[in-house]
Amino acid sequence: MSLKLFELVGTDAERPFSPYCWRTRMALAHKGLTAESIPWRFTEKAAVAAHGSEKVPVMLDGDRAVADSWAIANYLEDSYPDRPSLFGGAGGRAMARFMNAWGDIAVVGGIFPMIIADIPNNLAAEDADYFRTSREARFGKRLEEVMASRDQAVTGFRKSLEPLRQTLKTQAFIGGDAPDYADYIVFGGFQWARVVSPFLLLEESDSIHAWRERLLDAFDGLARKSPGHPV
Amino acid sequence: MSLKLFELVGTDAERPFSPYCWRTRMALAHKGLTAESIPWRFTEKAAVAAHGSEKVPVMLDGDRAVADSWAIANYLEDSYPDRPSLFGGAGGRAMARFMNAWGDIAVVGGIFPMIIADIPNNLAAEDADYFRTSREARFGKRLEEVMASRDQAVTGFRKSLEPLRQTLKTQAFIGGDAPDYADYIVFGGFQWARVVSPFLLLEESDSIHAWRERLLDAFDGLARKSPGHPV
């Protein structure tokens, strides 16, 4: 049971920032597992290609490689069934697939344009060049132009989180009284932003702000102890 | 075990149309239960006030009244634990709270402006007046004005369903291989639209269209047999 996890970092190897890697970090902690972190940078394609992936997270469990945060969560749930469940049953696992898509689209997709030009500040020159070139091609404009309207965009982003806000009216976590993988899916996006950008995504009065605080405190402050900006 | 369900109807008592009542109808079928339908119209406030509610669905189980589709689903799950589960475990039940909010906001809230002026066509004069007056006050404009841009609005609505579309890439239902309450939450909105409006919400090539077909066929065609427009 020797786990290793490739995690996206920039100049600071102690500052992993990928939203997907954070989903996995939180999932590992939920299962009471630890993994040796292997810092990985955008331009180190060969290191993960050796394990059949183009991206991180990639988790190694002995000789076996598992790529993609969703696949890793399922692998952990199946491989460690006696430890706390990430999904709370078959229905939760199936619905978490939807949460994963909502997290990708509404949360990661919603946050990205608001922090995109802050990201290169965390990267070494070679990685910053790669990031800028590939993302500017994707958006068809300069990173700074993508991010220019974030003070307006954040209003729409906060509104798009309304289903989560409604959920938190009657329960502390998406997973109910305690967090589960559905929470980590969404939290990963917020932790990513916290690590790389000073931009304030949430108002302090927002119940989602309080939910994020609870997750920053989870597992003895695992996420809060990781370097980041004030949120 | 004598169940009765107040269901919103218009001029045709055999044509229940509330998205929330349809969530309950599907949940009852999932549990293999039948309930005597009590047709209820917008202006019949006294009939449900007698059971402590202002709205439908209200379900009566003998002397006990349960109001609100979410409360009813939980009541059914707890009261009939030996029948097929609506949530597939505690994690599914917790996450379904989020699905319920997403269904309310993205699906019911997204569909409403696109079918709003069609709804009075299904109502008797008194109910149509009530509906028009109350909803025009809510939107601050005439129903026809709210609905005027639906040919454009439907594009944004279809886009907003992307998390569901992504989910259906790897599983047949939000509940996994078979539908569960998470599916009925979302489906209720589509069935509501189908019953009251000829407006086409989905393109035939959309995987969500195929998912809706499967739910129209579920439980021996329960939803498809209910009168509605072609979809």
HADDOCK unambig.tbl for C-alpha pairs under 7 A between the chains (distance, minus, plus):
assign (segid A and resid 87 and name CA) (segid B and resid 91 and name CA) 5.55 0.50 0.50
assign (segid A and resid 88 and name CA) (segid B and resid 89 and name CA) 6.16 0.50 0.50
assign (segid A and resid 88 and name CA) (segid B and resid 90 and name CA) 5.55 0.50 0.50
assign (segid A and resid 88 and name CA) (segid B and resid 91 and name CA) 3.88 0.50 0.50
assign (segid A and resid 88 and name CA) (segid B and resid 92 and name CA) 6.75 0.50 0.50
assign (segid A and resid 89 and name CA) (segid B and resid 88 and name CA) 6.16 0.50 0.50
assign (segid A and resid 89 and name CA) (segid B and resid 89 and name CA) 4.97 0.50 0.50
assign (segid A and resid 89 and name CA) (segid B and resid 90 and name CA) 6.78 0.50 0.50
assign (segid A and resid 89 and name CA) (segid B and resid 91 and name CA) 5.97 0.50 0.50
assign (segid A and resid 89 and name CA) (segid B and resid 92 and name CA) 6.86 0.50 0.50
assign (segid A and resid 90 and name CA) (segid B and resid 88 and name CA) 5.57 0.50 0.50
assign (segid A and resid 90 and name CA) (segid B and resid 89 and name CA) 6.78 0.50 0.50
assign (segid A and resid 91 and name CA) (segid B and resid 87 and name CA) 5.55 0.50 0.50
assign (segid A and resid 91 and name CA) (segid B and resid 88 and name CA) 3.89 0.50 0.50
assign (segid A and resid 91 and name CA) (segid B and resid 89 and name CA) 5.97 0.50 0.50
assign (segid A and resid 91 and name CA) (segid B and resid 91 and name CA) 6.94 0.50 0.50
assign (segid A and resid 91 and name CA) (segid B and resid 92 and name CA) 4.55 0.50 0.50
assign (segid A and resid 91 and name CA) (segid B and resid 175 and name CA) 5.84 0.50 0.50
assign (segid A and resid 92 and name CA) (segid B and resid 88 and name CA) 6.76 0.50 0.50
assign (segid A and resid 92 and name CA) (segid B and resid 89 and name CA) 6.86 0.50 0.50
assign (segid A and resid 92 and name CA) (segid B and resid 91 and name CA) 4.56 0.50 0.50
assign (segid A and resid 92 and name CA) (segid B and resid 92 and name CA) 3.68 0.50 0.50
assign (segid A and resid 92 and name CA) (segid B and resid 95 and name CA) 6.60 0.50 0.50
assign (segid A and resid 94 and name CA) (segid B and resid 174 and name CA) 6.22 0.50 0.50
assign (segid A and resid 94 and name CA) (segid B and resid 175 and name CA) 5.29 0.50 0.50
assign (segid A and resid 94 and name CA) (segid B and resid 176 and name CA) 4.98 0.50 0.50
assign (segid A and resid 95 and name CA) (segid B and resid 92 and name CA) 6.62 0.50 0.50
assign (segid A and resid 95 and name CA) (segid B and resid 95 and name CA) 6.86 0.50 0.50
assign (segid A and resid 95 and name CA) (segid B and resid 174 and name CA) 5.67 0.50 0.50
assign (segid A and resid 95 and name CA) (segid B and resid 175 and name CA) 6.00 0.50 0.50
assign (segid A and resid 97 and name CA) (segid B and resid 167 and name CA) 5.88 0.50 0.50
assign (segid A and resid 98 and name CA) (segid B and resid 163 and name CA) 6.10 0.50 0.50
assign (segid A and resid 98 and name CA) (segid B and resid 164 and name CA) 6.30 0.50 0.50
assign (segid A and resid 98 and name CA) (segid B and resid 167 and name CA) 5.26 0.50 0.50
assign (segid A and resid 98 and name CA) (segid B and resid 174 and name CA) 6.79 0.50 0.50
assign (segid A and resid 101 and name CA) (segid B and resid 163 and name CA) 4.79 0.50 0.50
assign (segid A and resid 101 and name CA) (segid B and resid 166 and name CA) 6.15 0.50 0.50
assign (segid A and resid 101 and name CA) (segid B and resid 167 and name CA) 6.63 0.50 0.50
assign (segid A and resid 102 and name CA) (segid B and resid 163 and name CA) 5.08 0.50 0.50
assign (segid A and resid 163 and name CA) (segid B and resid 98 and name CA) 6.09 0.50 0.50
assign (segid A and resid 163 and name CA) (segid B and resid 101 and name CA) 4.79 0.50 0.50
assign (segid A and resid 163 and name CA) (segid B and resid 102 and name CA) 5.09 0.50 0.50
assign (segid A and resid 164 and name CA) (segid B and resid 98 and name CA) 6.30 0.50 0.50
assign (segid A and resid 166 and name CA) (segid B and resid 101 and name CA) 6.15 0.50 0.50
assign (segid A and resid 167 and name CA) (segid B and resid 97 and name CA) 5.87 0.50 0.50
assign (segid A and resid 167 and name CA) (segid B and resid 98 and name CA) 5.26 0.50 0.50
assign (segid A and resid 167 and name CA) (segid B and resid 101 and name CA) 6.64 0.50 0.50
assign (segid A and resid 174 and name CA) (segid B and resid 94 and name CA) 6.23 0.50 0.50
assign (segid A and resid 174 and name CA) (segid B and resid 95 and name CA) 5.68 0.50 0.50
assign (segid A and resid 174 and name CA) (segid B and resid 98 and name CA) 6.80 0.50 0.50
assign (segid A and resid 175 and name CA) (segid B and resid 91 and name CA) 5.85 0.50 0.50
assign (segid A and resid 175 and name CA) (segid B and resid 94 and name CA) 5.30 0.50 0.50
assign (segid A and resid 175 and name CA) (segid B and resid 95 and name CA) 6.00 0.50 0.50
assign (segid A and resid 176 and name CA) (segid B and resid 94 and name CA) 4.98 0.50 0.50
